[in-house]
Amino acid sequence: MIQSSSVFWQCVVGPKLYQTYPNLLPQDQQFTHLYIKNLAEIVSDSVLLCLKLCFGIFRVVWPLCLWYYYQNDALIYDNGISFLGHVICLTIIAMYFMLIRGYSRYINPSYENFAREFLQVKMNSTREIRQNFLSKYDFSLLHWKPDYIIDSSVVHQLPKVSITEVKLTLIERIFHRLILLLGYIGITIIGRRLIFPGSLQIIRYTRHRHLLDGRINLIVSYRGKRCLLRTADGNHIDTIFLDRRPSNTGQILVITCEGNAGFYEVGCMMTAIRSNYSVFGWNRPGFGESSGCPSVLSEINAIDSIMRYVTEELQFPIDQILLYAWSIGGYSACWTAVNYQNIRGLILDAIFDDILPLVQRQMPLFTTKLVQTTIRYYFNLNNIQLLQSYHGPFYLIRRTYDEIMNLIPNQPETNRVNTILLEILPYRYPCIYKTGDETLSLLQQYLLSNRKQRQILIDIYCSDNLQIEIDEYQSDNPIAFYPCKFGESFSLEKRKCFAIFLIDQYLIIFDSKHCTVLPQRYFSIPQRCV
């Protein structure tokens, strides 16, 4: 029997309750499933949020404050006592409003029932009981014990960048450490939030209701199961899994990787769901109910924990796992492909070759060297380098009117996907695309053409006989490895034919903007081309 005092304390320190999942998807304007706060809880939450924001701002600006007081000879005993007094006062205010909030929750029957069941789950924490609780209540996962834990010994580290990899002048070499310090401060305070705006509190606040509706849809309509994973670097990752293994297509698991303001609740999962695959979605660190902050390291540790979970706990073979990535999510997908070479394949939708050109486009010209050094050392999201180390099948989706990936608006010839193809195809097939050859000109011509012009090129150069050559090569080379020697003895005319054929296999062109949901007809399992 749970004592009332324990329930009250759980109301004081417990998580926020968002909603109780209904048995059926609610109709329009029916909000009975949402948790309704009383006035005291609303006021208390507002005060505590303001205090949290003030503390967050102070964590960022305290070095500047310390420097200001030092410059004005204000680092004295009396000011220290005054500062300590303010801290104690704010602490008392926070504790007071936590107690007020706890009491207002305690007298609210909805939260009181939630708190009582939460304590029962903590005392009898079997996997089935925890999953049933997550299928009944939608709440903040801040106090939820992870369902799967990765040992900290397998934490990944960023590859070291040498000074020679970033071209620096003599003066820049002298001030290299200062540049790195300025870059670190800039990327930590501002840059990371601009690269991943979905981690901003204001974005989470404005999209809160959409995320709740998305979770209802996934859990009530599709019987999704939430799970909290703890990564090797200590972050908690909010995930959801839709199991469809009784069907043939359900034997394949699609792991989705969202964009820089995307969440699994309202992101690219639906395309894979409508194709009847098993689907696994996740929110990167700092997004939604996932803890931590977005960064290169947290990103790769998160996706690595997911791969370990789906193979060890969900029992999906590596060769039955397909990664579908959109926008900046392409980096985590490409990293996974390099480190798990036997995956089924990659679907890369509206991704970039390298984040540096996109960042430099938004920054003043005089900051070019600082931005370059900062990105290379702290946010080196370079998909081309990763794809060159991946030997499996993939295809790219280029969006014609992509306002993000087109460096010049409405000019698809400036799309970053083009750069990926111009690098990867000659790398994979050096005997087909030779330097200074007409094959490279054909490749560029295809990328610059409209739909009608592309079809003319395909009609001229592609025939059924090309597949016969590919089948013969694959029978002699059953394991794909790149760069390959395919086309080593081909004539120029035959290489021109394959130059068009191969790019048609690797590229799908979708006439849309960046954030349009991908239609199901563009979603298929990638196959080995050669």
N, C-alpha and C positions, 0 to 999 in steps of 0.2 A: 504494500500500500504506500503510495507516494504521499508524503506529508505536504500540507498546504504551504509551509515555509519554504520547502524546496521548489514548489511550483512558483511561488512569488519571486524567489531569487532567480529562477529561470526567466521569468518575465522581465526582470531588471537587466540581466546580462545576455539574454537570448537574442537570436537573429531576428531580422525584420521578416514579417510574414506578408507575402504579396497576394496570394490567392489560394483557394482550395479548388483542385481540379474537378470539374463536373463529370458526370458519367457520359454526357453527350456534349458535342460542341455547341456552345451557347449561340442563340440567334441574335440578330441585330438588336442593340439597345437593351440586352439582358446582361446585367452586371452583378447578379447575385453571387457569383463565384469569387468576386474580388473582396479582399479584406478591407473593411471600412474602419478607419481609425476614428477614435473620439477626439474632441478638441484638445484635451490635455496631451495626448500622444503626438498630435500634429505640431503643437507648440514646442514640445520637448525635442522632437526630431529636428525641427528647424533650428533651435538654439544649438543643439549638438552638432548639426551640420556646419553652422557658422564657425563654431570653435574648431572643428576639424579642418575647415578651409584655412582659417587663420594659422593653425599649426603647420599646414602644408606650405603656406606662403613663407612662414618663418624658417622652415627647414631649407628653403631655397635661398633666402636673402640674409641669413644670419652672418655669413662671412662679410657681406657688405656693411652690415650693422656694426660688426666688431671692428672693421677697418675705420668706419666713421667715428666711433667712440675713441679709438686709439689716436686718430688724427687730431681730435679735439680735447685730448688729455682727460677724457671722461671715464677711463677705466679705473675707478676708485672704489673704495670699500662701500661708501654710502649708496652709490648707484647699483652695486651688486646686491645689497640688501633690498633696495627698492625693486629690482628685477625679480628677486626671489619672492617678495611679497605679492607681486602681480601673478607669478606662476601659481602660488598657493591659492590666491583668490579665484583664478580661473579654474583650478582643479576642484575647488569647493562648489563652484557654479555647475561644473560638469557633473559632479556626483549628485548634486541636488536634482538636476533635471533628469538624470538617469533613474533616480528613485521615483520621481513624478511619473516618468514614462512607464516604469515597471508597475506602478500601482494602476495606472490607466489601462495597461494591458491586462492586469490581473482581474479587473472588474469587467473586462470585455469577454463575453463567453467564447467568441471565436478564437481569440488568442489563448485564453486559458486552456481550452481543449487542446490546442496545438502544443502549448508548453508541456502539458501533462503527457501527451503522446511522445513528444520529443525526449522527455526524461525516461519513458519506458523503453524507447529505442536505445538510448545510451546504456541502460542497464541490461538489456537483452539484445545485443547487437549482432544478429545473424544476417547473412547476406540477403535472405528473402525478406526479412522484416524491414531492413534498411531500404530495399528496393520498393516495397509496398508503401513505405512512408514517403519516399521521393515521388511516387506515382499519385499520391494523395495531396501533398502540399507543395506549393511553390514558395520558396523562402530564400533568404540570403545564405549562401553556403560558407560564410565566414567561420562559423563554429562547427561545421560538419567534418567529421573524421574522414580522411581519404579512403576510398575503396581499394585503391591500388597504389603501392609505394615503390618508387625506384630508389635503389641504394645510391647514396651520394658518391660512392666510389666511381660510378660510371658517368659522372658529370663531364660534359664536353667543354673544351676550351677553344677560344678564337685562334685561328692560325696567326702566327707572328708575321708582321709586315716589315720588311727591311726598308731602309731609306732609299735603296736603289730602285725599289718598285715604284716609289713616288718621286718623280723628277723634281729636284730642288736646286735652286741657285745657291751660290756660295753664301750669300747673306741668309737665305732661308735655312741652310744647314747650320749656321751659327746659332740662329734663334729657333732651332727645330723643337727643342723641349718647350719653349714658350708657346709656339704654335700649337703643339699637341695639347698643352694645358688650356689654351683659349678654345681649341676645338672641342675638348672634353666638356668644358663648362657650357659652351654653346649647344652641343648636342644633348646634354643632360637636361638643361633648363628649357630650351626652346625646340631644338631640332627633332628630338624624339617624339614630341607631341605633334609637330607638324607632319612628320612622316607617318605616324599612327594616330590620326585624330580621333579614332574610335575609343581611345583610352581616356579622352577628356571627360571630366565630370559632366560638362554641359551637354555633350553628345549622348551620354548615357541617360541623362535626365530627360532630354527631349524625345528619345527613342524608347523610353522605359515601357510605355504601354504597348508599343509594337513588339517588343521582346516578350512581354507577357502573353500577348495573343499568339505569337509564334510558338512559344513553348506549349500552350494549350493545344494548338493544332498538331504539333509533333507527338505529344504524349497521349492526347485523347483520341485523335483521328487515326494516327499511325502506330499507336502503342509503343512509342519510343521509350527507352530506358536511360535515365540520366546516371552518370557516374562521375565521381571526383577523383582525379589522378594527382598524385604528388610527384613532381619531376625530381631529377637528381639534384637540381640547384634550389629545391625547396618551394617552388611555386605550386599552387593548386590549380588544376585545369578542369574547367567545367565542360563535360562532354555529353553527347547523346548518341544512342545506338538504336538503329532500326534493323531488326533481325528478320530476314526473309528467306532463310536457308531451306525451308521445305520446297521452294521452287528452284528451277534450274538456274535462272539468273541470280537468285538470292545467294548462290554459292560464292559469288564474286562480291567482295566488299569494296565499296567506294569510300575513300577518305577524302573529305572536302577541306580545302584550305582557302579561307576567306581573304577579302581585300583589307585595306588599311582602315576602313570604317565599316567593315562587314562583321556580322554575328551569325552564328549557325541558325539562330531562330528566324532570321529574315534574309538569309544569304543564298548561296548557290546550291544548297542541299536539295531543293525541290526538283531540279532537273534530273538528278540521279534517282530520287524517290519515284518520280513518274516513269522512269525506265525500269522499275521493279527490281533494282539491285538492293542488296543490304547496304546500308549507308551509316557512316560514322562521322558526326560533326563535332567541332570543338571551337572554343573561344580562346584565342591566344592570350598570354599573360597580360593583365591590365584591362581586358575586354570582358564585358558582361559580369558574370559571377566568378571569373578566373582572377586569381590574385597575382601580385607582382607588377612589373613594368615591361612593356614591349622593348625588345632589343634583339640583336642577332643571336646572342647566346641563349636567351630565354626562349626564343623561337625554335632553335634546333633541339634544345633539351626537351621542349614540350612535344614536338613531333616525334622525337625518339621514344619518349615515354608512351606515346600513343601506339607506335609500332610494336613496342614490347607488350603492351596490354592486349592488343587485338590478336597477336600471335600466341601469347602464353595463356591468357585468360579466355578469350573468345574463340580460340582454336581455329583461326583462319590461316591457311598456308600462305607463305609469302607470295607465291606465284598466282594467288587468287585475290591479291590486293591491288586495286587501281586507285591512283591519286588524281583527283580533279582539282585544279588550282585556278583561282581567278585573281588577276591583278598582282599585288605584292605577295599574295600567297604562293606565287610561283617559286619563290626562293625556298620556302620550307619543303615544297614538293620536290624540287630539283635536288636539294640536299638529301632528302630521303632516298631518292632514286640512286644517287651515287653510293650511299651507304647500305642500301638494300637492293643490290643489282638485279635480283630475281623477281621483282614486282611485276605485275601483269602489264603495267604501262603508265604513261602520263598523258593527261589531257590538260593543256596549258592555254588558258583563255585570257586574252588581253594582258599578257605579261610583258615585262621589259627585259632588255638584254643586260642592262647595268643601271643601277639607280642614279649614278653620278650625273648623266646628262639631264635627267628630269629635275634633279635638285639644282643644278647650276642654272637651268632655265628660269628658276624662280628667284635667284639671288643676284645682287648687283655685280657688275663685271669685276670690280676691284677686289672682290672676295674669292675670286676663282681658285687661287692657290690654297687659301685657307680651307675652302670647302672641299677641294680635292683631297688634301691631307686628312681632314677630319673624316670624310666618308671612307677613305681607304683604311684608316686605322680603327674606326669605331662602328661603321655601318656599311661594310663592304658587301652589299647585296649584288653579286655579279652572277647572273644565271648562265651566261655563256661559258664561264670557267667550269661550272658544275656540269652542264650538259655535255661538254667535251669529255668528261670522265664517266658518262653514263652510256651503257652499251645496249640498252633496251629500247622498245618501241615507244614513240610519242608522236603527237601531232599538235600543231599550234592553231589557235583561232585568232584571226585578225579582225578587229571591228573597224569598219570603214570610216565611221564618223566618231571615232574614239577621241574625246576631248582631252583625255589624260595622256595616252600613249602617242598620239600624233603631236610631234613637237610644234608643228604649224597647224592650226585648226582647219578641219575639212580637207586636209591634204594627206591621204593615206600613204603616199610615198615617203612621208616622214615618220611613219609608225615604227616603233621600236621592234616590233615583231620582224620587220624586214631585215633589220640588222642581225637578228638571231639567225635567220635563214642564210644570209650572206656569209655568216661565219661557220655555222654548223654543217651545212651541206658540203662545202668544199673540204671541211675537216673530215667528215665521215666518208666522203667519196672523192678522194684526191685524183683518182684516175678518170673520173667523169668531168669534174670541174677543175680544169687546169688554168694556172695563172696566165693572163693575157690571151685567153682562149675565147672563142665565140660562145662557148657554153656558159661562161659567166655573164656575157652580154645577154644571152637568152634568159638567164635567171633574173637579171635586173629588169629586162623587158616584161617578163611575166608579172613581177611584183608591181610594176608601174601601170599595168594594163587594167582596163575596166572588164566587166563580166564578158561582154561580147568578144573583146580582143583576146581574152584568156581562152575562151572556147575555140577560137580560130587556131591558136597555137596548139591546143590539145589535138584538134582534128588533123593538123598538119603533121605533128611529130609522134603522136601516140597511136599505137596499134596493139592488137592482141598478141602479136609475136614477142613483144617486150617481156611479157610475163613468163614466157617459156625460158628466156635467158635467165631471169631471176630465179625460177624454180630450179634450174640446173645448178646455179651458183649455191643456192641454199642447201641442195642435196649434198654438195661437196663440202660446204661449210655450215654444218647444222647449228653451231654456236656463233652468235653474232659478236663481232669485235671490231671496233673502229679506232683509227682509220682502216678501211678495208681495201682490198685490191680488185674490187669489182670493176670491170671495164678496162682492165690493164691492156688488153689487146684489141680494144674496139677502135673502129675508124672514127673520124671526126663526125661524120653524119650520124652514126649510131650513138655516139656520146651526146650529140645534140638532142636526139630523141629521148634518151634517158634523163637529160638535164631537165626537160619539161615534165616527163613522167614522174620523177622523184619529188619535185616541188609540189606537184598536184597531190601527191600522197601525204606530204607533211603539212600542208596548209589548207585550212578551211577559212573562207572569207564570209563574214557575217555582216550584212549592211545594217549596223546599229550603232548606238552610243555605248559608252563604257559600262553603264549600270543596268542595261537592259538584261532581263533574265534570259539565259541561253535556251532556245527552243530544243525540244527533245530530239528533233531530227539531226542536230549537230553532235549529239552525244552517242558515241560508240566506243567499243574497245579497240585501242590502237593495235595494229598488226605490224609485224616486222616487214619493212619494205624490201630490204636486200640482206 
